[in-house]
Amino acid sequence: MFFRQSPVKGRIASPMNALTMSCIEFVLVFGGALAGMAVRRAKPDDRFTQEARDSIRLAIGLVITMTGLVLGMLVSSGKTFYDSQKNQVAELSAQVIFVNDLLSAYGPETKELRIEARSSIEGIVDRIWPRNKNQSFELKPSTYGSNFYDHVQLLVPKNEAQASMKAQILASTLNLRKTYWLLFLQSQQTSITIPVLSAVTAWLVVIFFSFGLFAPRIPNVILTYVICAIAVSIAIFIILSMNSPFSGAFRISPAAVRDVLDEIPPGQ
């Protein structure tokens, strides 16, 4: 029922990576606008006829449309992934309290099992939501507390009611294992990857380059590009953070699981 986790490595959407990537995004995008301004300053205006300007704007309009669609898709996908993980945590919490209620209803002979269950849950919570901020979360299920299922099997029912409860406890334990594995496996299927992020970044740089290509080099215009570049970098930060729901700015709260622990007092 309860497992040990190992660190999830190699993900692009860790809190530090999300912040770092959003800063890099700002530098690249704003740098694209400055590069466009530099090219405009170096080239004579007669190189950019009205026909050339219209053609460039039409081409960039297509890139803007594609970029908007992809960014919208990534935000939507990230929100769906985040909500799915949050629902899985709530489902796990409900299943844990259900198993505890079954053990309590079974009789006093399950006292040690309930204590064992609480200890295992505490270990899982401390790994997924470590109290030490410098410690990374661990989500991958393993074999920690796997003896719980074997201990439940050793129960000897005294009547039909206890026999029915034992069967429900065993089934709920296996279902809890399945839900926990699903939580971990879903965490490995993030919607944002380095190739996708690179493509979106390249498109944004091209877009801002085209903006700078036809913009006057005055403070108000530069300030506008700074604000727009910040907005773009924040969007990337939100997308990356939602794909890392157990750390960072959008971390899923452990309140639901800790409430479950409050329902199972230690040493009862």
CYANA upper distance limits for C-alpha pairs under 8 A (distance plus 0.5 A):
  1 MET  CA    145 GLY  CA      7.29
  1 MET  CA    146 SER  CA      6.61
  1 MET  CA    148 PHE  CA      6.92
  1 MET  CA    149 TYR  CA      7.06
  1 MET  CA    173 THR  CA      5.59
  1 MET  CA    174 LEU  CA      7.22
  1 MET  CA    176 LEU  CA      6.70
  1 MET  CA    177 ARG  CA      5.97
  2 PHE  CA    117 ALA  CA      8.00
  2 PHE  CA    120 SER  CA      6.23
  2 PHE  CA    121 ILE  CA      7.19
  2 PHE  CA    124 ILE  CA      8.00
  2 PHE  CA    143 THR  CA      8.14
  2 PHE  CA    144 TYR  CA      6.64
  2 PHE  CA    145 GLY  CA      5.54
  2 PHE  CA    146 SER  CA      6.75
  2 PHE  CA    148 PHE  CA      8.22
  2 PHE  CA    177 ARG  CA      7.78
  3 PHE  CA    120 SER  CA      7.89
  3 PHE  CA    124 ILE  CA      7.48
  3 PHE  CA    141 PRO  CA      5.68
  3 PHE  CA    142 SER  CA      5.49
  3 PHE  CA    143 THR  CA      5.62
  3 PHE  CA    144 TYR  CA      4.55
  3 PHE  CA    145 GLY  CA      6.14
  3 PHE  CA    146 SER  CA      7.18
  4 ARG  CA    123 GLY  CA      8.17
  4 ARG  CA    124 ILE  CA      7.17
  4 ARG  CA    140 LYS  CA      7.82
  4 ARG  CA    141 PRO  CA      5.96
  4 ARG  CA    142 SER  CA      5.33
  4 ARG  CA    143 THR  CA      6.48
  4 ARG  CA    144 TYR  CA      4.95
  4 ARG  CA    145 GLY  CA      8.14
  5 GLN  CA    124 ILE  CA      7.82
  5 GLN  CA    127 ARG  CA      7.38
  5 GLN  CA    128 ILE  CA      8.46
  5 GLN  CA    138 GLU  CA      5.58
  5 GLN  CA    139 LEU  CA      5.38
  5 GLN  CA    140 LYS  CA      4.84
  5 GLN  CA    141 PRO  CA      5.23
  5 GLN  CA    142 SER  CA      6.39
  6 SER  CA    138 GLU  CA      5.47
  6 SER  CA    139 LEU  CA      6.65
  6 SER  CA    140 LYS  CA      5.64
  6 SER  CA    141 PRO  CA      7.74
  6 SER  CA    142 SER  CA      8.27
  7 PRO  CA    136 SER  CA      7.71
  7 PRO  CA    137 PHE  CA      6.90
  7 PRO  CA    138 GLU  CA      4.75
  7 PRO  CA    139 LEU  CA      6.90
  7 PRO  CA    140 LYS  CA      7.30
  8 VAL  CA    137 PHE  CA      8.21
  8 VAL  CA    138 GLU  CA      6.72
  8 VAL  CA    139 LEU  CA      7.10
  8 VAL  CA    140 LYS  CA      7.37
 12 ILE  CA     17 ASN  CA      6.67
 12 ILE  CA     18 ALA  CA      7.93
 12 ILE  CA    192 ILE  CA      8.45
 12 ILE  CA    193 THR  CA      7.55
 12 ILE  CA    194 ILE  CA      7.86
 12 ILE  CA    240 LEU  CA      8.13
 13 ALA  CA     17 ASN  CA      6.43
 13 ALA  CA     18 ALA  CA      6.05
 13 ALA  CA    240 LEU  CA      5.41
 13 ALA  CA    241 SER  CA      6.67
 13 ALA  CA    243 ASN  CA      6.48
 13 ALA  CA    244 SER  CA      5.95
 14 SER  CA     18 ALA  CA      6.47
 14 SER  CA    240 LEU  CA      8.23
 14 SER  CA    241 SER  CA      7.84
 14 SER  CA    244 SER  CA      6.57
 14 SER  CA    247 SER  CA      7.60
 14 SER  CA    248 GLY  CA      7.68
 15 PRO  CA     19 LEU  CA      6.89
 15 PRO  CA    241 SER  CA      7.17
 15 PRO  CA    244 SER  CA      7.94
 15 PRO  CA    247 SER  CA      6.77
 15 PRO  CA    248 GLY  CA      5.05
 15 PRO  CA    249 ALA  CA      7.90
 16 MET  CA     20 THR  CA      6.48
 17 ASN  CA     21 MET  CA      6.23
 18 ALA  CA     22 SER  CA      6.62
 18 ALA  CA    236 ILE  CA      8.29
 18 ALA  CA    237 PHE  CA      5.90
 18 ALA  CA    240 LEU  CA      5.92
 18 ALA  CA    241 SER  CA      6.68
 19 LEU  CA     23 CYS  CA      6.77
 19 LEU  CA    237 PHE  CA      6.77
 20 THR  CA     24 ILE  CA      6.72
 21 MET  CA     25 GLU  CA      6.50
 21 MET  CA    236 ILE  CA      8.25
 21 MET  CA    237 PHE  CA      7.90
 22 SER  CA     26 PHE  CA      6.80
 22 SER  CA    233 SER  CA      5.15
 22 SER  CA    234 ILE  CA      7.03
 22 SER  CA    236 ILE  CA      6.30
 22 SER  CA    237 PHE  CA      5.79
 23 CYS  CA     27 VAL  CA      6.87
 23 CYS  CA    233 SER  CA      7.12
 24 ILE  CA     28 LEU  CA      6.65
 25 GLU  CA     29 VAL  CA      6.48
 25 GLU  CA    201 THR  CA      7.26
 25 GLU  CA    229 ALA  CA      8.47
 25 GLU  CA    232 VAL  CA      8.17
 25 GLU  CA    233 SER  CA      6.01
 25 GLU  CA    236 ILE  CA      8.27
 26 PHE  CA     30 PHE  CA      6.38
 26 PHE  CA    229 ALA  CA      5.84
 26 PHE  CA    230 ILE  CA      6.50
 26 PHE  CA    232 VAL  CA      7.71
 26 PHE  CA    233 SER  CA      5.80
 27 VAL  CA     31 GLY  CA      6.19
 28 LEU  CA     32 GLY  CA      6.58
 28 LEU  CA    201 THR  CA      8.33
 28 LEU  CA    205 VAL  CA      6.94
 29 VAL  CA     33 ALA  CA      7.18
 29 VAL  CA    201 THR  CA      8.00
 29 VAL  CA    204 LEU  CA      6.69
 29 VAL  CA    205 VAL  CA      5.24
 29 VAL  CA    208 PHE  CA      6.80
 29 VAL  CA    229 ALA  CA      6.50
 30 PHE  CA     34 LEU  CA      6.89
 30 PHE  CA    205 VAL  CA      8.24
 30 PHE  CA    208 PHE  CA      7.58
 30 PHE  CA    225 TYR  CA      7.14
 30 PHE  CA    226 VAL  CA      6.91
 30 PHE  CA    229 ALA  CA      6.18
 31 GLY  CA     35 ALA  CA      6.52
 31 GLY  CA    205 VAL  CA      8.29
 32 GLY  CA     36 GLY  CA      6.73
 32 GLY  CA    205 VAL  CA      5.52
 32 GLY  CA    206 VAL  CA      7.30
 32 GLY  CA    208 PHE  CA      5.97
 32 GLY  CA    209 PHE  CA      5.03
 32 GLY  CA    212 GLY  CA      8.15
 33 ALA  CA     37 MET  CA      6.89
 33 ALA  CA    205 VAL  CA      8.01
 33 ALA  CA    208 PHE  CA      5.14
 33 ALA  CA    209 PHE  CA      4.97
 33 ALA  CA    210 SER  CA      7.78
 33 ALA  CA    211 PHE  CA      6.84
 33 ALA  CA    212 GLY  CA      5.05
 33 ALA  CA    213 LEU  CA      8.10
 33 ALA  CA    225 TYR  CA      7.65
 34 LEU  CA     38 ALA  CA      6.69
 34 LEU  CA    209 PHE  CA      7.73
 34 LEU  CA    212 GLY  CA      6.76
 35 ALA  CA     39 VAL  CA      6.72
 35 ALA  CA    209 PHE  CA      6.75
 35 ALA  CA    212 GLY  CA      7.61
 35 ALA  CA    213 LEU  CA      8.48
 36 GLY  CA     40 ARG  CA      6.75
 36 GLY  CA    208 PHE  CA      8.04
 36 GLY  CA    209 PHE  CA      4.93
 36 GLY  CA    210 SER  CA      6.65
 36 GLY  CA    211 PHE  CA      7.52
 36 GLY  CA    212 GLY  CA      4.74
 36 GLY  CA    213 LEU  CA      4.72
 36 GLY  CA    214 PHE  CA      8.29
 37 MET  CA     41 ARG  CA      6.71
 37 MET  CA    209 PHE  CA      8.21
 37 MET  CA    212 GLY  CA      5.06
 37 MET  CA    213 LEU  CA      5.69
 37 MET  CA    214 PHE  CA      7.93
 37 MET  CA    215 ALA  CA      7.26
 37 MET  CA    216 PRO  CA      8.02
 37 MET  CA    217 ARG  CA      7.15
 38 ALA  CA     42 ALA  CA      6.73
 38 ALA  CA    213 LEU  CA      8.34
 39 VAL  CA     43 LYS  CA      6.61
 39 VAL  CA    213 LEU  CA      7.10
 40 ARG  CA     44 PRO  CA      7.96
 40 ARG  CA     45 ASP  CA      8.13
 40 ARG  CA    212 GLY  CA      8.18
 40 ARG  CA    213 LEU  CA      5.75
 40 ARG  CA    214 PHE  CA      7.42
 43 LYS  CA     47 ARG  CA      7.44
 44 PRO  CA     48 PHE  CA      8.34
 45 ASP  CA     49 THR  CA      8.20
 48 PHE  CA     52 ALA  CA      6.14
 48 PHE  CA     53 ARG  CA      6.60
 49 THR  CA     53 ARG  CA      6.70
 50 GLN  CA     54 ASP  CA      6.65
 51 GLU  CA     55 SER  CA      6.68
 52 ALA  CA     56 ILE  CA      6.68
 53 ARG  CA     57 ARG  CA      6.63
 54 ASP  CA     58 LEU  CA      6.66
 55 SER  CA     59 ALA  CA      6.80
 56 ILE  CA     60 ILE  CA      6.59
 56 ILE  CA    210 SER  CA      8.32
 57 ARG  CA     61 GLY  CA      6.43
 57 ARG  CA    210 SER  CA      8.40
 58 LEU  CA     62 LEU  CA      7.10
 59 ALA  CA     63 VAL  CA      7.17
 60 ILE  CA     64 ILE  CA      6.56
 60 ILE  CA    206 VAL  CA      8.42
 60 ILE  CA    207 ILE  CA      6.77
 60 ILE  CA    210 SER  CA      7.76
 61 GLY  CA     65 THR  CA      6.71
 62 LEU  CA     66 MET  CA      6.84
 63 VAL  CA     67 THR  CA      6.56
 63 VAL  CA    203 TRP  CA      7.09
 63 VAL  CA    207 ILE  CA      7.71
 64 ILE  CA     68 GLY  CA      6.56
 64 ILE  CA    203 TRP  CA      8.28
 64 ILE  CA    204 LEU  CA      8.43
 64 ILE  CA    207 ILE  CA      7.30
 65 THR  CA     69 LEU  CA      6.73
 66 MET  CA     70 VAL  CA      6.70
 67 THR  CA     71 LEU  CA      6.53
 67 THR  CA    200 VAL  CA      6.86
 67 THR  CA    203 TRP  CA      7.11
 67 THR  CA    204 LEU  CA      7.78
 68 GLY  CA     72 GLY  CA      6.51
 69 LEU  CA     73 MET  CA      6.59
 70 VAL  CA     74 LEU  CA      6.62
 70 VAL  CA    200 VAL  CA      8.05
 71 LEU  CA     75 VAL  CA      6.66
 71 LEU  CA    200 VAL  CA      8.23
 72 GLY  CA     76 SER  CA      6.61
 73 MET  CA     77 SER  CA      6.45
 74 LEU  CA     78 GLY  CA      6.38
 74 LEU  CA    191 SER  CA      7.34
 74 LEU  CA    192 ILE  CA      7.54
 74 LEU  CA    239 ILE  CA      7.13
 75 VAL  CA     79 LYS  CA      6.63
 75 VAL  CA    238 ILE  CA      8.27
 75 VAL  CA    239 ILE  CA      6.07
 76 SER  CA     80 THR  CA      6.67
 77 SER  CA     81 PHE  CA      6.62
 77 SER  CA    191 SER  CA      6.89
 78 GLY  CA     82 TYR  CA      6.57
 78 GLY  CA    190 THR  CA      8.24
 78 GLY  CA    191 SER  CA      7.05
 78 GLY  CA    239 ILE  CA      6.40
 78 GLY  CA    240 LEU  CA      8.31
 78 GLY  CA    242 MET  CA      5.91
 78 GLY  CA    243 ASN  CA      6.14
 79 LYS  CA     83 ASP  CA      6.59
 79 LYS  CA    242 MET  CA      6.87
 80 THR  CA     84 SER  CA      6.57
 81 PHE  CA     85 GLN  CA      6.79
 81 PHE  CA    190 THR  CA      7.98
 81 PHE  CA    242 MET  CA      8.02
 81 PHE  CA    243 ASN  CA      7.32
 82 TYR  CA     86 LYS  CA      6.70
 82 TYR  CA    242 MET  CA      6.14
 82 TYR  CA    243 ASN  CA      7.03
 82 TYR  CA    244 SER  CA      8.42
 82 TYR  CA    245 PRO  CA      6.51
 83 ASP  CA     87 ASN  CA      6.58
 84 SER  CA     88 GLN  CA      6.71
 85 GLN  CA     89 VAL  CA      6.88
 85 GLN  CA    183 LEU  CA      6.89
 85 GLN  CA    186 GLN  CA      8.06
 85 GLN  CA    187 SER  CA      8.09
 85 GLN  CA    245 PRO  CA      7.77
 86 LYS  CA     90 ALA  CA      6.94
 86 LYS  CA    245 PRO  CA      8.49
 86 LYS  CA    252 ILE  CA      6.89
 87 ASN  CA     91 GLU  CA      6.57
 88 GLN  CA     92 LEU  CA      6.59
 88 GLN  CA    179 THR  CA      7.59
 88 GLN  CA    180 TYR  CA      8.41
 88 GLN  CA    183 LEU  CA      6.64
 89 VAL  CA     93 SER  CA      6.71
 89 VAL  CA    183 LEU  CA      8.23
 89 VAL  CA    256 ALA  CA      8.24
 89 VAL  CA    257 VAL  CA      8.18
 90 ALA  CA     94 ALA  CA      6.74
 90 ALA  CA    256 ALA  CA      7.01
 90 ALA  CA    257 VAL  CA      8.24
 91 GLU  CA     95 GLN  CA      6.68
 91 GLU  CA    179 THR  CA      8.28
 92 LEU  CA     96 VAL  CA      6.66
 92 LEU  CA    176 LEU  CA      7.03
 92 LEU  CA    179 THR  CA      7.21
 92 LEU  CA    180 TYR  CA      7.54
 93 SER  CA     97 ILE  CA      6.89
 93 SER  CA    256 ALA  CA      6.85
 93 SER  CA    257 VAL  CA      5.81
 93 SER  CA    260 VAL  CA      6.93
 94 ALA  CA     98 PHE  CA      6.63
 95 GLN  CA     99 VAL  CA      6.71
 95 GLN  CA    172 SER  CA      7.58
 95 GLN  CA    176 LEU  CA      6.86
 96 VAL  CA    100 ASN  CA      6.76
 96 VAL  CA    176 LEU  CA      8.00
 96 VAL  CA    260 VAL  CA      7.87
 97 ILE  CA    101 ASP  CA      6.61
 97 ILE  CA    260 VAL  CA      6.64
 97 ILE  CA    263 GLU  CA      8.15
 98 PHE  CA    102 LEU  CA      6.79
 99 VAL  CA    103 LEU  CA      6.72
 99 VAL  CA    169 ILE  CA      6.45
 99 VAL  CA    172 SER  CA      7.04
 99 VAL  CA    173 THR  CA      7.81
100 ASN  CA    104 SER  CA      6.63
100 ASN  CA    114 ARG  CA      7.02
100 ASN  CA    264 ILE  CA      8.02
101 ASP  CA    105 ALA  CA      6.59
102 LEU  CA    106 TYR  CA      6.52
102 LEU  CA    165 MET  CA      6.91
102 LEU  CA    168 GLN  CA      8.28
102 LEU  CA    169 ILE  CA      7.02
103 LEU  CA    107 GLY  CA      7.43
103 LEU  CA    110 THR  CA      6.36
103 LEU  CA    111 LYS  CA      8.44
103 LEU  CA    113 LEU  CA      8.27
103 LEU  CA    114 ARG  CA      7.39
103 LEU  CA    165 MET  CA      8.45
103 LEU  CA    169 ILE  CA      7.88
104 SER  CA    108 PRO  CA      7.67
104 SER  CA    110 THR  CA      7.47
104 SER  CA    111 LYS  CA      8.20
104 SER  CA    114 ARG  CA      8.38
106 TYR  CA    110 THR  CA      7.54
106 TYR  CA    162 GLN  CA      6.25
106 TYR  CA    165 MET  CA      6.92
106 TYR  CA    166 LYS  CA      8.16
110 THR  CA    114 ARG  CA      6.81
111 LYS  CA    115 ILE  CA      6.94
111 LYS  CA    268 GLN  CA      7.33
112 GLU  CA    116 GLU  CA      6.60
113 LEU  CA    117 ALA  CA      6.53
113 LEU  CA    148 PHE  CA      7.74
113 LEU  CA    151 HIS  CA      8.02
113 LEU  CA    152 VAL  CA      8.16
114 ARG  CA    118 ARG  CA      6.71
114 ARG  CA    264 ILE  CA      7.99
115 ILE  CA    119 SER  CA      6.77
115 ILE  CA    264 ILE  CA      8.40
115 ILE  CA    266 PRO  CA      6.80
115 ILE  CA    267 GLY  CA      6.46
115 ILE  CA    268 GLN  CA      7.47
116 GLU  CA    120 SER  CA      6.75
116 GLU  CA    148 PHE  CA      8.04
117 ALA  CA    121 ILE  CA      6.73
117 ALA  CA    148 PHE  CA      7.99
118 ARG  CA    122 GLU  CA      6.68
118 ARG  CA    261 LEU  CA      7.11
118 ARG  CA    264 ILE  CA      7.00
118 ARG  CA    266 PRO  CA      7.59
119 SER  CA    123 GLY  CA      6.88
120 SER  CA    124 ILE  CA      6.88
120 SER  CA    144 TYR  CA      8.16
120 SER  CA    145 GLY  CA      6.66
121 ILE  CA    125 VAL  CA      6.65
121 ILE  CA    261 LEU  CA      8.07
122 GLU  CA    126 ASP  CA      6.61
122 GLU  CA    261 LEU  CA      8.03
123 GLY  CA    127 ARG  CA      6.83
124 ILE  CA    128 ILE  CA      6.69
125 VAL  CA    129 TRP  CA      6.11
125 VAL  CA    130 PRO  CA      7.85
125 VAL  CA    254 PRO  CA      7.92
125 VAL  CA    257 VAL  CA      7.89
125 VAL  CA    258 ARG  CA      8.34
126 ASP  CA    130 PRO  CA      5.18
126 ASP  CA    131 ARG  CA      7.21
127 ARG  CA    137 PHE  CA      6.18
127 ARG  CA    138 GLU  CA      5.74
127 ARG  CA    139 LEU  CA      7.73
128 ILE  CA    137 PHE  CA      5.29
128 ILE  CA    138 GLU  CA      5.68
128 ILE  CA    139 LEU  CA      6.27
128 ILE  CA    246 PHE  CA      7.51
129 TRP  CA    137 PHE  CA      6.61
129 TRP  CA    246 PHE  CA      7.75
129 TRP  CA    254 PRO  CA      7.40
130 PRO  CA    135 GLN  CA      6.90
130 PRO  CA    136 SER  CA      7.74
130 PRO  CA    137 PHE  CA      6.81
131 ARG  CA    135 GLN  CA      8.45
137 PHE  CA    246 PHE  CA      7.64
137 PHE  CA    247 SER  CA      7.83
139 LEU  CA    184 PHE  CA      6.61
140 LYS  CA    181 TRP  CA      8.18
140 LYS  CA    184 PHE  CA      6.24
141 PRO  CA    180 TYR  CA      7.67
141 PRO  CA    181 TRP  CA      6.92
141 PRO  CA    184 PHE  CA      7.76
146 SER  CA    150 ASP  CA      8.07
147 ASN  CA    151 HIS  CA      6.59
148 PHE  CA    152 VAL  CA      6.76
149 TYR  CA    153 GLN  CA      6.90
149 TYR  CA    170 LEU  CA      7.29
149 TYR  CA    173 THR  CA      7.49
150 ASP  CA    154 LEU  CA      7.07
151 HIS  CA    155 LEU  CA      7.58
152 VAL  CA    166 LYS  CA      7.82
152 VAL  CA    169 ILE  CA      8.19
152 VAL  CA    170 LEU  CA      7.54
153 GLN  CA    166 LYS  CA      8.33
153 GLN  CA    170 LEU  CA      8.10
155 LEU  CA    166 LYS  CA      8.09
157 PRO  CA    162 GLN  CA      5.57
157 PRO  CA    163 ALA  CA      5.61
157 PRO  CA    166 LYS  CA      8.03
158 LYS  CA    162 GLN  CA      6.90
158 LYS  CA    163 ALA  CA      8.00
159 ASN  CA    163 ALA  CA      6.81
160 GLU  CA    164 SER  CA      6.63
161 ALA  CA    165 MET  CA      6.76
162 GLN  CA    166 LYS  CA      6.52
163 ALA  CA    167 ALA  CA      6.88
164 SER  CA    168 GLN  CA      6.85
165 MET  CA    169 ILE  CA      6.58
166 LYS  CA    170 LEU  CA      6.74
167 ALA  CA    171 ALA  CA      6.68
168 GLN  CA    172 SER  CA      6.42
169 ILE  CA    173 THR  CA      6.50
170 LEU  CA    174 LEU  CA      6.90
171 ALA  CA    175 ASN  CA      6.70
172 SER  CA    176 LEU  CA      6.50
173 THR  CA    177 ARG  CA      6.84
174 LEU  CA    178 LYS  CA      6.79
175 ASN  CA    179 THR  CA      6.69
176 LEU  CA    180 TYR  CA      6.63
177 ARG  CA    181 TRP  CA      6.73
178 LYS  CA    182 LEU  CA      6.66
179 THR  CA    183 LEU  CA      6.72
180 TYR  CA    184 PHE  CA      6.96
181 TRP  CA    185 LEU  CA      6.58
182 LEU  CA    186 GLN  CA      6.43
183 LEU  CA    187 SER  CA      6.86
184 PHE  CA    188 GLN  CA      7.30
185 LEU  CA    189 GLN  CA      7.44
186 GLN  CA    190 THR  CA      8.09
187 SER  CA    243 ASN  CA      8.47
187 SER  CA    244 SER  CA      8.34
190 THR  CA    243 ASN  CA      6.37
191 SER  CA    243 ASN  CA      7.76
192 ILE  CA    196 VAL  CA      6.94
192 ILE  CA    197 LEU  CA      7.23
192 ILE  CA    239 ILE  CA      8.27
192 ILE  CA    240 LEU  CA      7.61
192 ILE  CA    243 ASN  CA      7.99
193 THR  CA    197 LEU  CA      6.61
194 ILE  CA    198 SER  CA      6.40
195 PRO  CA    199 ALA  CA      6.64
196 VAL  CA    200 VAL  CA      6.77
197 LEU  CA    201 THR  CA      6.56
198 SER  CA    202 ALA  CA      6.60
199 ALA  CA    203 TRP  CA      6.77
200 VAL  CA    204 LEU  CA      6.72
201 THR  CA    205 VAL  CA      6.66
202 ALA  CA    206 VAL  CA      6.77
203 TRP  CA    207 ILE  CA      6.69
204 LEU  CA    208 PHE  CA      6.67
205 VAL  CA    209 PHE  CA      6.46
206 VAL  CA    210 SER  CA      6.74
207 ILE  CA    211 PHE  CA      6.88
208 PHE  CA    212 GLY  CA      6.71
209 PHE  CA    213 LEU  CA      6.60
210 SER  CA    214 PHE  CA      7.37
211 PHE  CA    215 ALA  CA      6.73
212 GLY  CA    216 PRO  CA      8.29
215 ALA  CA    221 VAL  CA      7.76
216 PRO  CA    221 VAL  CA      7.62
217 ARG  CA    221 VAL  CA      7.38
217 ARG  CA    222 ILE  CA      7.58
218 ILE  CA    222 ILE  CA      6.89
219 PRO  CA    223 LEU  CA      6.50
220 ASN  CA    224 THR  CA      6.70
221 VAL  CA    225 TYR  CA      6.84
222 ILE  CA    226 VAL  CA      6.74
223 LEU  CA    227 ILE  CA      6.79
224 THR  CA    228 CYS  CA      6.71
225 TYR  CA    229 ALA  CA      6.46
226 VAL  CA    230 ILE  CA      6.67
227 ILE  CA    231 ALA  CA      6.75
228 CYS  CA    232 VAL  CA      6.78
229 ALA  CA    233 SER  CA      6.69
230 ILE  CA    234 ILE  CA      6.62
231 ALA  CA    235 ALA  CA      6.81
232 VAL  CA    236 ILE  CA      6.97
233 SER  CA    237 PHE  CA      6.67
234 ILE  CA    238 ILE  CA      6.64
235 ALA  CA    239 ILE  CA      6.78
236 ILE  CA    240 LEU  CA      6.68
237 PHE  CA    241 SER  CA      6.46
238 ILE  CA    242 MET  CA      6.58
239 ILE  CA    243 ASN  CA      7.03
240 LEU  CA    244 SER  CA      7.24
241 SER  CA    245 PRO  CA      7.33
241 SER  CA    247 SER  CA      8.47
241 SER  CA    248 GLY  CA      6.82
241 SER  CA    249 ALA  CA      6.95
241 SER  CA    250 PHE  CA      6.62
242 MET  CA    250 PHE  CA      6.68
244 SER  CA    248 GLY  CA      7.59
244 SER  CA    250 PHE  CA      8.24
244 SER  CA    251 ARG  CA      7.87
245 PRO  CA    250 PHE  CA      6.44
245 PRO  CA    251 ARG  CA      5.21
245 PRO  CA    252 ILE  CA      6.06
246 PHE  CA    250 PHE  CA      8.27
246 PHE  CA    251 ARG  CA      5.22
246 PHE  CA    252 ILE  CA      6.10
247 SER  CA    251 ARG  CA      5.18
247 SER  CA    252 ILE  CA      8.11
254 PRO  CA    258 ARG  CA      6.63
255 ALA  CA    259 ASP  CA      6.48
256 ALA  CA    260 VAL  CA      7.06
257 VAL  CA    261 LEU  CA      7.07
258 ARG  CA    262 ASP  CA      6.95
259 ASP  CA    263 GLU  CA      7.14
260 VAL  CA    264 ILE  CA      7.28
261 LEU  CA    265 PRO  CA      7.43
264 ILE  CA    268 GLN  CA      8.33
